[in-house]
Amino acid sequence: MGGDGRDAVELFVSKLASEGTPVSRRADHDEVVVVVDRQAHRLWITPESAVGLDADPERVRGPGVTGLESAARLLLVHWDESLATREPHPSGWWTYQECGFDPLPPGEAHHARHR
């Protein structure tokens, strides 16, 4: 995903906000804070962890869809699915890993990947 990774996260944040979801992100961090049912969820999304979001956008979403738009849409789907099917971590942290958000703080998620 390279340099487009941060742009995809920004578009993801913008799309959540346009749906009326309270969301914030500082430009110099990989953390996104999303509030769902008055509970804050801290999402950790690095461009490196988003490998695979840069799949052929026409194959994933149809003609005329940019890779950036496709990546942001996939992040939205992954967030919705993860929130609907997993219990949040007590800390509120979620770490994005390839095809979904794991309910783990970034450090714990890193250690779990390397076991």
C-alpha positions in Angstrom: 0.0 0.0 0.0 3.0 2.2 0.5 2.4 6.0 0.5 -1.3 5.5 0.0 -1.7 3.8 3.3 -2.1 6.9 5.3 -4.5 8.4 2.6 -6.6 5.2 2.9 -6.8 5.6 6.7 -7.8 9.3 6.3 -10.5 8.3 3.8 -11.7 5.6 6.2 -11.9 8.2 9.0 -13.8 10.6 6.7 -16.3 7.9 5.7 -17.0 7.0 9.3 -17.5 10.7 10.1 -19.8 11.1 7.2 -22.0 8.3 8.6 -22.3 10.3 11.8 -19.8 8.1 13.8 -17.7 10.1 16.2 -14.2 9.6 15.1 -10.8 11.3 15.5 -7.2 10.9 14.3 -4.1 12.9 14.8 -2.2 13.2 11.5 1.1 12.0 13.0 -0.3 8.8 14.5 -1.6 5.5 13.4 -4.4 5.5 16.1 -8.0 6.2 15.2 -10.5 6.7 18.0 -14.1 5.6 17.1 -17.0 6.0 19.5 -19.8 3.3 19.2 -22.6 3.3 21.7 -20.7 5.7 23.9 -17.7 3.3 24.1 -14.4 4.5 22.7 -12.6 2.1 20.5 -8.9 2.8 19.7 -8.0 1.4 16.3 -4.4 0.9 15.4 -3.9 0.9 11.6 -0.4 1.1 10.1 0.2 1.3 6.4 2.4 -1.9 6.8 -0.5 -3.8 8.3 -2.8 -2.9 5.5 -1.0 -5.0 2.9 -3.6 -6.7 0.8 -5.9 -3.7 0.8 -4.3 -2.7 -2.4 -5.8 -5.5 -4.4 -7.0 -4.8 -7.9 -9.8 -2.3 -7.2 -11.8 -3.2 -10.3 -11.9 -6.8 -9.3 -12.9 -5.9 -5.7 -15.3 -3.1 -6.3 -16.0 -2.6 -10.0 -14.8 -0.3 -12.8 -13.9 3.3 -12.0 -13.0 2.7 -8.3 -9.6 3.8 -7.3 -7.3 1.8 -5.1 -7.6 4.4 -2.4 -11.4 4.3 -2.4 -11.3 0.5 -2.5 -8.9 0.3 0.5 -11.1 2.7 2.5 -14.2 0.7 1.8 -12.5 -2.5 2.8 -11.4 -0.9 6.1 -15.1 0.1 6.7 -16.3 -3.5 6.0 -13.5 -5.0 8.2 -14.4 -2.6 11.1 -18.1 -3.3 10.9 -17.5 -7.1 10.8 -14.9 -7.1 13.6 -17.1 -5.0 15.8 -20.2 -7.2 15.1 -18.4 -10.5 15.7 -15.8 -9.9 18.4 -15.8 -8.7 21.9 -13.7 -5.5 22.5 -10.5 -5.7 24.5 -11.0 -4.2 28.0 -8.6 -1.4 27.0 -10.7 -0.5 24.0 -7.7 -1.2 21.6 -8.2 -2.9 18.2 -5.3 -3.5 15.9 -5.8 -3.9 12.2 -4.1 -7.0 10.8 -4.5 -7.8 7.1 -8.2 -8.8 7.0 -9.8 -7.4 10.2 -9.4 -5.7 13.5 -8.2 -7.9 16.4 -9.4 -6.8 19.8 -5.8 -6.4 21.1 -3.5 -3.5 21.9 -0.8 -3.0 19.3 2.0 -4.5 21.4 0.0 -7.7 22.2 -1.1 -8.0 18.6 2.6 -7.8 17.5 3.6 -10.5 20.0 0.7 -12.8 18.9 1.7 -12.5 15.3 5.3 -13.7 16.0 4.5 -16.7 18.2 
